[in-house]
Every structure is written in structure tokens, then in C-alpha cells.
């Protein structure tokens, strides 16, 4: 029995250091198996919980607000890019349309002096359509330049390459390619240009404008999918379906 008393009695101060650690005053510092007993005490009393709640009430809200703002900015950027791509597609559609809807259909013009009637291109109508196309293209290209989406950048590069391949013909009709890849249209030079050359550049799906339109359509679809809208309307007016290939393509 004396041996037992010696363990829990006479040697208590030595054993207490195992549980608490010994200070100069003989009080417990609170470290048992890696657990800070002072912290443990604050947890059991509820003060630790109150501290955490106070912390997250202040900093947790700020973090959520920051994340929300980032999400909003991202959504706004995508929404603008989607809108710009759609406007470019529509502007190109006016020029690429063939048949009865084509702006390149010649109209009858009567000579006021002779009364002779001839068929000529409606240059004012064509210029208006081309000018709208250039404006829409520039709005798109400026926004796309800030994009970090590989799929968007790839389609934009298609547009830039198409411009480079047709730079000589574009210059002939008064369209200049600027250093930032935007376009400038000289109205006087355009109206003096050969309208047959203008038509070759803008009319039909295989034209320069047709390739720009195709790329714009692809951008619209990619951005639309990334925003969570799995359905979209195709150029023919039918409802398309989401494809897993669109997801994989976004990483290319």
C-alpha cells in the first residue's frame, strides 16, 4: 500500500508535470498529449465558439462578398462577349445572305436626263451594312482581347488570320486593318471601289465575312455553354443540344 501512496502521494508533483507541465509557481501550463488545456478550457466554456463566430461574422462575410463580386464580374464579361459575338453574327448575316434577301441585288436606277433605266448596286445600302459589320467586329475584337478562354481566343485568331489573308482586297475597298486588329472603313474609298470585289468579300458563307460569321457563331455557343445554358439556337433557327465535345474543346 505504501508503494501505491508513494506514486500518487509523495511523487505527485513529478507526475503532474506529465499532465500539465511544471511552472516556477507549480501551476499547470496545460499541455497534455499535444492538447493545449487552456484552449480546451475555453472551448468547453463556450468562449472559443463565440470567438470563431465573431471572426467569421466579420471576415467570412467579406470573403463571400469578394467571391460574389468576382463571380459577377466573370458573368458580366461573358455576357458582354456573348452579346458582342451575337451582334457580329447578325451584322455578318445581312451581308452574307444570298437570294432575294441579298443586299447585293441590283436595283433599277433611272437616269433623270435620258430616262434610261439601268440596274446598279445600291451602294448606300451596302455601305450601311458593311459599316455596321465593322462596328460590330470592332466591339467584339476589343472584348475578346481580354478573354482568357482558349476556345474564344482560338476563334478570334481565326478572324484575325482571315483578315490577314484578305488584307490586300480589303484595302482595295477602303477597309484598313489596324495594329490592334480592329478595322477602319473609309466611306469615300468604299463607294469608289468595285462592288463586285465587295460582294466577293462579303456575300455567301464561303466569303471572308462568312468565315467571320462562323467564328462568331462558335464563340457565342462556347460562351453560352460556359454560362450554363445548354441549349442554343442555331443559324437555321433550330434548337441545338449540349455536347460534351464543347466542354473538351474549351481546353484546346
C-alpha positions as CSV (number, residue, x, y, z in Angstrom):
1,X,0.0,0.0,0.0
2,X,2.9,2.3,0.8
3,X,4.2,1.9,-2.7
4,X,0.9,3.0,-4.1
5,X,0.8,6.0,-1.8
6,X,4.3,6.9,-3.0
7,X,3.2,7.0,-6.6
8,X,0.1,9.2,-6.1
9,X,1.2,10.9,-2.9
10,X,4.8,11.6,-2.5
11,X,5.6,11.8,-6.2
12,X,2.5,13.8,-7.3
13,X,4.5,16.9,-8.3
14,X,6.6,14.8,-10.7
15,X,3.6,13.0,-12.2
16,X,1.6,16.2,-12.5
17,X,4.3,17.6,-14.9
18,X,3.3,14.7,-17.2
19,X,-0.2,16.0,-17.5
20,X,0.3,19.7,-17.1
21,X,3.9,20.7,-17.1
22,X,5.5,22.4,-14.1
23,X,5.9,26.1,-13.9
24,X,8.0,28.0,-11.4
25,X,4.9,28.6,-9.3
26,X,3.8,25.0,-9.5
27,X,0.7,25.8,-11.7
28,X,-0.3,23.9,-14.8
29,X,0.7,25.2,-18.3
30,X,-1.8,23.0,-19.9
31,X,-0.2,20.6,-22.5
32,X,-1.3,17.0,-22.5
33,X,-0.7,14.8,-25.5
34,X,-0.3,17.9,-27.7
35,X,-3.6,19.4,-26.4
36,X,-3.4,22.9,-25.0
37,X,-5.6,22.5,-21.9
38,X,-6.1,26.3,-21.6
39,X,-7.5,26.3,-25.1
40,X,-9.5,23.2,-24.3
41,X,-11.0,25.0,-21.3
42,X,-12.0,27.9,-23.5
43,X,-13.7,25.5,-25.9
44,X,-15.7,23.8,-23.1
45,X,-16.8,27.1,-21.6
46,X,-18.0,28.4,-25.0
47,X,-15.7,31.3,-25.3
48,X,-13.8,29.7,-28.2
49,X,-17.1,29.3,-30.2
50,X,-18.0,32.9,-29.6
51,X,-14.6,34.0,-30.9
52,X,-15.0,31.9,-34.0
53,X,-18.5,33.3,-34.6
54,X,-17.2,36.8,-34.2
55,X,-14.4,36.2,-36.6
56,X,-16.4,34.7,-39.4
57,X,-19.2,37.3,-38.9
58,X,-16.6,39.9,-39.8
59,X,-14.1,38.2,-42.2
60,X,-16.2,35.4,-43.5
61,X,-18.8,37.9,-45.0
62,X,-16.0,40.0,-46.6
63,X,-14.6,36.9,-48.3
64,X,-18.0,35.8,-49.5
65,X,-18.7,39.3,-50.8
66,X,-15.3,39.3,-52.6
67,X,-16.1,35.9,-54.2
68,X,-19.5,37.1,-55.2
69,X,-18.1,40.2,-56.9
70,X,-15.6,38.1,-58.8
71,X,-18.4,35.8,-59.9
72,X,-20.4,38.8,-61.0
73,X,-17.5,40.3,-62.9
74,X,-16.9,37.0,-64.7
75,X,-20.6,36.6,-65.6
76,X,-20.7,40.2,-66.8
77,X,-17.7,39.7,-69.0
78,X,-19.1,36.5,-70.5
79,X,-22.5,38.2,-71.0
80,X,-20.9,41.1,-72.9
81,X,-18.7,38.8,-75.0
82,X,-21.8,36.7,-75.8
83,X,-23.7,39.7,-76.8
84,X,-20.9,41.1,-79.0
85,X,-20.5,37.8,-80.7
86,X,-24.2,37.6,-81.4
87,X,-24.3,41.2,-82.8
88,X,-21.3,40.4,-85.1
89,X,-23.1,37.3,-86.3
90,X,-26.2,39.3,-87.1
91,X,-24.3,42.0,-88.9
92,X,-22.5,39.5,-91.0
93,X,-25.8,37.7,-91.8
94,X,-27.1,40.8,-93.5
95,X,-24.1,40.8,-95.9
96,X,-23.7,37.0,-96.4
97,X,-27.4,36.5,-97.2
98,X,-28.0,35.4,-100.8
99,X,-31.0,35.2,-103.0
100,X,-33.9,37.6,-102.6
101,X,-32.5,38.9,-99.2
102,X,-29.1,39.8,-100.5
103,X,-28.1,43.5,-100.2
104,X,-26.1,42.9,-103.3
105,X,-29.1,42.5,-105.5
106,X,-29.0,45.3,-108.1
107,X,-31.8,47.8,-108.2
108,X,-33.2,49.8,-111.1
109,X,-31.9,53.3,-111.5
110,X,-33.4,55.8,-113.8
111,X,-31.3,58.5,-115.5
112,X,-33.0,61.8,-114.9
113,X,-31.7,63.3,-118.2
114,X,-32.1,60.5,-120.6
115,X,-34.8,58.4,-118.8
116,X,-32.7,55.3,-119.4
117,X,-33.1,52.6,-116.7
118,X,-30.2,50.5,-115.6
119,X,-29.5,48.1,-112.8
120,X,-26.9,49.0,-110.3
121,X,-25.7,48.1,-106.8
122,X,-27.3,50.1,-104.0
123,X,-24.0,51.5,-102.7
124,X,-25.6,53.4,-99.8
125,X,-27.4,50.3,-98.6
126,X,-24.3,48.1,-98.9
127,X,-22.1,50.7,-97.2
128,X,-24.5,50.9,-94.3
129,X,-24.4,47.1,-93.9
130,X,-20.6,47.0,-94.1
131,X,-20.2,49.9,-91.7
132,X,-22.5,48.1,-89.2
133,X,-20.4,44.9,-89.7
134,X,-17.1,46.8,-89.0
135,X,-18.6,48.4,-85.8
136,X,-19.8,45.1,-84.5
137,X,-16.5,43.4,-85.4
138,X,-14.5,46.1,-83.5
139,X,-16.7,45.8,-80.4
140,X,-16.2,42.1,-80.4
141,X,-12.4,42.1,-81.0
142,X,-11.8,44.7,-78.2
143,X,-13.7,42.5,-75.7
144,X,-12.2,39.2,-76.9
145,X,-8.7,40.6,-76.5
146,X,-9.2,40.5,-72.7
147,X,-10.6,36.9,-72.7
148,X,-8.7,34.1,-71.1
149,X,-10.9,31.4,-72.6
150,X,-8.8,29.3,-75.0
151,X,-11.9,28.5,-77.2
152,X,-12.7,32.2,-77.5
153,X,-9.1,33.1,-78.3
154,X,-8.9,30.3,-80.9
155,X,-12.0,31.5,-82.8
156,X,-10.8,35.1,-82.6
157,X,-7.5,34.1,-84.1
158,X,-9.4,32.6,-87.0
159,X,-10.9,36.0,-87.6
160,X,-7.5,37.7,-87.4
161,X,-6.0,35.2,-89.8
162,X,-8.8,35.6,-92.2
163,X,-8.2,39.4,-92.2
164,X,-4.5,38.9,-92.9
165,X,-5.2,36.6,-95.9
166,X,-7.6,39.2,-97.4
167,X,-5.7,42.3,-96.4
168,X,-5.0,43.3,-100.0
169,X,-8.6,43.0,-101.2
170,X,-9.8,44.7,-98.0
171,X,-7.5,47.7,-98.7
172,X,-8.9,47.9,-102.2
173,X,-12.4,48.6,-100.9
174,X,-11.3,51.0,-98.2
175,X,-11.0,48.7,-95.2
176,X,-7.8,49.0,-93.2
177,X,-6.6,46.5,-90.6
178,X,-5.3,48.4,-87.6
179,X,-2.4,47.5,-85.3
180,X,-4.8,46.3,-82.6
181,X,-6.7,44.1,-85.2
182,X,-9.7,46.4,-85.3
183,X,-10.9,47.6,-88.7
184,X,-11.3,51.1,-90.2
185,X,-13.7,51.9,-93.1
186,X,-13.2,54.8,-95.4
187,X,-16.6,55.7,-96.8
188,X,-15.3,57.6,-99.8
189,X,-12.9,54.9,-100.9
190,X,-15.5,52.2,-100.3
191,X,-18.1,53.8,-102.6
192,X,-15.5,54.3,-105.3
193,X,-14.5,50.6,-105.1
194,X,-15.6,47.8,-107.4
195,X,-18.8,46.5,-105.9
196,X,-18.1,43.1,-107.4
197,X,-15.0,42.9,-105.2
198,X,-17.0,43.9,-102.2
199,X,-19.6,41.2,-103.0
200,X,-16.8,38.6,-103.3
201,X,-15.6,39.5,-99.8
202,X,-18.9,39.7,-98.0
203,X,-21.6,37.6,-99.8
204,X,-22.1,33.9,-99.2
205,X,-21.0,31.5,-96.4
206,X,-17.6,30.9,-98.1
207,X,-16.7,34.6,-98.2
208,X,-14.4,36.5,-95.8
209,X,-17.4,37.8,-93.9
210,X,-18.8,34.2,-93.9
211,X,-15.8,33.0,-92.1
212,X,-16.0,35.8,-89.6
213,X,-19.7,34.9,-89.0
214,X,-18.8,31.3,-88.5
215,X,-16.2,32.1,-85.9
216,X,-18.6,34.5,-84.1
217,X,-21.3,31.7,-84.0
218,X,-18.7,29.4,-82.4
219,X,-17.8,32.0,-79.8
220,X,-21.5,32.6,-79.0
221,X,-22.0,28.8,-78.5
222,X,-18.9,28.4,-76.3
223,X,-19.7,31.3,-74.0
224,X,-23.3,30.3,-73.9
225,X,-22.4,26.8,-72.8
226,X,-19.9,28.1,-70.2
227,X,-22.7,30.2,-68.6
228,X,-24.7,27.0,-68.0
229,X,-27.2,27.5,-70.8
230,X,-27.0,24.1,-72.5
231,X,-29.5,24.9,-75.3
232,X,-28.9,27.4,-78.0
233,X,-30.5,28.4,-81.3
234,X,-28.6,27.6,-84.5
235,X,-28.3,29.8,-87.5
236,X,-31.2,27.9,-89.1
237,X,-33.4,28.7,-86.1
238,X,-33.4,25.2,-84.7
239,X,-32.7,24.4,-81.1
240,X,-29.3,22.8,-80.7
241,X,-28.3,20.4,-77.9
242,X,-25.4,20.5,-75.5
243,X,-22.4,18.4,-76.4
244,X,-19.6,17.1,-74.2
245,X,-17.3,17.9,-77.1
246,X,-17.9,21.6,-76.3
247,X,-16.5,21.1,-72.8
248,X,-13.4,19.3,-74.1
249,X,-13.0,21.9,-76.9
250,X,-12.8,24.7,-74.3
251,X,-9.5,23.3,-73.1
252,X,-7.9,23.3,-76.6
